[in-house]
């Protein structure tokens, strides 16, 4: 699909002032000043590079005033202001450190089937990169993600500082609208972390930590959190006989899951501690919309005479297992439910838009845990 950049880059103004008192040894960037797109992009930079010592340091300031439309193909509209101070440090001619703090002011972005409304706050950036012999840029090292490891938030400084908080009024994906979202957000190497976030969704709340892992060997999404007071009926079609809530939006659960986008594998566990009979029926319809599974039919029949106390869900190797604890009846164990139809139902269309990162892992360096 062609990408039209002309309106984003023109008109363009550039001022450049270089000084090199010792030729081929050191170059000082006295002034770099770029303005394009009638305020859409402004870049200022200064610094020095010593070619003999293979080191350098550049300070930059990038500002952008978004306007609608940004692009026509693919469609992208936006408004608000972005500001990004950066410090780039080159060592040994091959390692590049990037530090910055992206500041968002009333940023609204929208495209085909999605819209982000009123983002305000900051996103911390910290990257250690390396150039290989062919000139490609790689991560100097990668971080390992683990959605099942609890985090001691008292040790997460400086990520939890007030200046690094982010607030988003709403996020629309298809027919669903989520928000507001409040979180501390940082990007370090291959991991984009939302720490101690709270998000309103499906009439309730989701709180915890979330990450997007852009590891060169495959993208992953992880979530460790608590769900409270959500309405599963909002995930059902309007024609469903049990889509309407029974007035008891009291689904409460703990969630620890990881979704491997490259392999389409969802793994982890969900422990539901509080759920009405109506909401369990809604959950069963999401998992088995055609009422084909005989194991789930047992649970549906039992709900005619009892109610659920707890539900435990485990997912691994593309299969789901459930243990349903019903009042006054023996527990019902369900095994080997296929996850693929469920994943295709909720991720179709979104995964096709994702492209792999151009970064490749450094073969001579081993990953380390955050």
N, C-alpha and C positions, 0 to 999 in steps of 0.2 A: 504494500500500500504506500503510495507516495506521501511524503511529508513536506508540506509547504511551509518554509521558514522565512520567505521574503518579507512579509509584513512584520515579522518579529524582529528582524535585523535592520530594517531601513526606516528612516534615514540613519546613517552611522557616522559618528564623529570619533576620531582617535588622535590623542596626543601622546608622544613617546619621547622621553629624554633619557639617553644612556651616556655613561661616562666610563672610560677605560684608560686610566693613567698608565697601566702596564699591559700592553697588547698581549692577547692570548693567555693572560694570567687571571685577571679579575675584571668583572664587569659590574658596575653599579647602576641599578635601575633607579634613577632619580625621580622619575615620574612616569606613570602609566595611567592614562585617563581615557576610558572608553564609554561612549553613550550611544545607545541604539534604540530603535523602535519607539521614539518619542517618549522616553522615560521608562519603557518596559525593562531595560537593562542598563545598569551603570556599574562600571568596574574601576576601582582605583587601586594601585599597587605601587610598592617601593621595596627596595632591598638590594642584595648583592649576591653574586655567585663567584666563587674562586675556583677556576678550572684546574689550577695546579694542585690544590688541596682537595678537589672534588667535593666541595661543600658549598652551601649557600642558605640564605634565609630570605623569604619574601613575606611581607605583610600585605594583605589585600582586604578590600571592602567591596562587597557585592550587594547592590540594592536593586529592587524591582518593584515597580508599581503595576499591578496586574490590571488588565482591562478586558472587556468582553467585545468580540470573541477573540480568544488567543489563537486558535487554529480552526480551520473548517474541515480538514480531513487528516487524521481522525478528529471528530468534533471535540473541542475543549474550550470552555469559557471560564472566566475567573475575575476576581476583584480583590482588592486589599493590597497590603504592602509586605514585602519580604526583605530582610536585612541579614547579611551573613559576613561577619568579620572572620578572617582566616589567617592562620599562621602556617606557612609551609617551610619545612626544614629538610634540606638535602644533605645526606652524609654518605661518604665513600662513593659518591657518584651513582649509587644504585638504590639507596633507601630513602624513602620520602615519608615524612611525618606530616599529617594534616590535623589541625585542631581548629575548632570553630564552634560558634553558638548561633544557630539559625533562629532568627526572631520573626514571629508571625504576628501581624496586626490586621484583624478583621478579614482574614483570608477566606474566600469562598471559591471553590472549584467545582466544576461539573462536566460530565461527559455523557456518553450514551449509557443510560441505565444506572447512573450513580451521581451523587452530589454530596459534597462536603460543605457544611455551612458554618461560617463564623469561627474560624480557628484563631486562637490567641495564645501566645506564650512562647516558649523556647524549646529547641531541640539541640542537645549537646552532641557534637561530632568529634570522634577521635579515631583516626585511621593510621596504621603503619603498613606501608606498601613497599614493594620492591620491583625493580625493573629487571627482567631477565635478558639474556644475550640477544634475543630477537626484538627487544624493545617493548614487549608486552608488560602490562602492569598486573602484578599478583598481590594477594595478601601476604604480608611478611609472615604472619601466623594466623591461624583460625581459632575461634573460641568454640568450645563444646557446649551445646544446649542440653538442658535436662529439665523437663517440665514436672518431674516428680520430686525435685529437691526443693525443700522449703528455704526461703531466703530470710536471713536476719537483717531486717530493714534498718536497724540501728547502725549497721556497718556499710550501708550503701552510699555514704557520702563520697563525692559531692552530688551524686545523682538525685538525691531527694531534697536538694536545696530549693527554697521557694522560687528562686530566679529561674529554675529549670522546669517549672510546671507548665502544662499545656491544657487548654480547655477548648473543646469543640462542641458547638451547640447541637448539631445533629449530623448524622451520616445516613444517607438514603441509598440502599442497594435494592434495585428492582422495586417491588411493592412494599418492602419493609423499611421502616425508619427507626434508627437507633439514636440514643443520646438524650441528654448531654453526656459528654465524656470528660472526665478529669483524671489526669495522670502525670507522672514524671516520666519523660521520654528521653532516651539517649541512643545514639548509634555508635557502636564500637566494633571495628572489624566487620565480621559477617553477621553480627547480631543487632537487631533493632528491638530494644526493650521498652515495654510499658510497665513501669513499676508502680505498685499500689494504686492501680486505676479503679475507677468506679464508672459504670456505664448503665444507663437506663435502657432496658429493652424488653419487649413483649409484656409490657405492663408491670415489670418488676425491675430487679437490679442484679448486675453481675459485678463482682469485685474481686481483685486479686492481681496477678501478674501475667503478662502476655509477651511472647516474643515471636519475631519473624527471623528465621535463620536462613541467610542467603549463602550458605556454604557452597563452594564450587561443585561439590559432588552431588548436590541436590538440595532443593529448598524445603524447609520445614516450618510449620506453625505450631506453637505450643501454648498451652493455657493451664494455669494452676489457680483456682479461685473458688468462690462460693456464689451460688445462684439462690436468689430469694424472691418469692412472691411472683413468679412469672406465669404467664398464661399460654400454655401450649396450643390452645385452640387457634391462636393467631397464625400458626404454621399450617393449619389445615385449609382446604379449599372451602369456599362459601357454600358449596353443595353438600358438604359433610353433615351428617345428622348429629354429630357430637361436637361441631366446631364451636358452638356457643358455650361460654363458661357457665359453671354452676354457681358462680358467685364466690367460690372458695379458691381464689388464686393464691394458694399457699404451697406451691412446689418449692421446696428448699433442698439444696444438694451441694455436695463438694465435687469438684471436677479436677481431674489431672489427665490431660490428653495431649497427644502429639500427632499431627497430620503430616505425613511425608508426601509432598506434592508430586515428586518425580515418580514414586512408586504407587501412588494412590492408596496408601495404607494409613488407617486410623488406628492408633493404639492408646491404651490407657484405661482409666476407670472412672465411673461416676457412682457416687453413693448418695441415694435419695433418702432423706430422713423424714420428709413430710410431704404427703401427696394425697389428694382426694381421689376417690374412685373414678370420677369423671376425667380427671387429668391422666390417670393411668390408662383409661380407655383411649384417650387422645394420643398418648405416647405409643400405644400398641398400633393405632391406625397410622401413625407416622412411619413406624417400622414395617408394618404389614398392611398396606392400604387395601390390598385385595382380599384380605382375610384368608390367605392360603395356608398359613403355618398352623399345624395341628397343636404344637406346643403352646403357642399364644392363644389358641382357642380355649385351652384349659383355663388360662387366667381369665379370659373374658367370661367364661361360664361361672367361675368362682365368684366374680365380682357381683353376681346377682344376689348373693347371700352374705357377703362379707366385705371388708374394706382393706386397703393396703396399709401396712405399718412401715416397712422399709423396702427399698429395691436397690440391689447392687448390680451394676453393669460392668463387665470387663470386655475389652476389645484387644485382640492380638491376631496376627497372621491373617488378616482379612475376615475374621469371624467374630461374632458377638455372643457372649454368654450372659444370662440374667439369673438372678436369684430373687424371687418375690416372696416376701414374708407377709402372709395374710392373717388377719385376726381370726383366732379360733380354728384355723386350718393348718395342716403341715405346709412347710415351705415348698414352693414350686421352682424347680431348677430347669432352665432352658439352655440348650447347648447348640453351637454351630449355626447361628443365624448369619447368613451372608451379609457383609457390609457394603459390597459394591453397589447394589441398587440404591441404597440409602445415600451413599456419597454422590452418585450420579444425579440423584434427585435435587440435591442442594448445591452442588458445585458446577453443574453443567453450564457452560458459557463463560464462567469466571476463569477457570483454569486455562482455557484456550487463549486468553489475553496475556498470560504470563510468559515472559521470555527468560531464558537462563542468563545469569550474570556473565559478562565477558571475562571475569576474573578466574584464574586457574590456580590451584593450590601449589605452594612452593614444595617441591619434592624433597628438598634437603632440610626442611623444618617440620617438626612434629606439632600437632595441635596441642593447645593447652586449655585448661578449664578456666572459666571466668572466676 
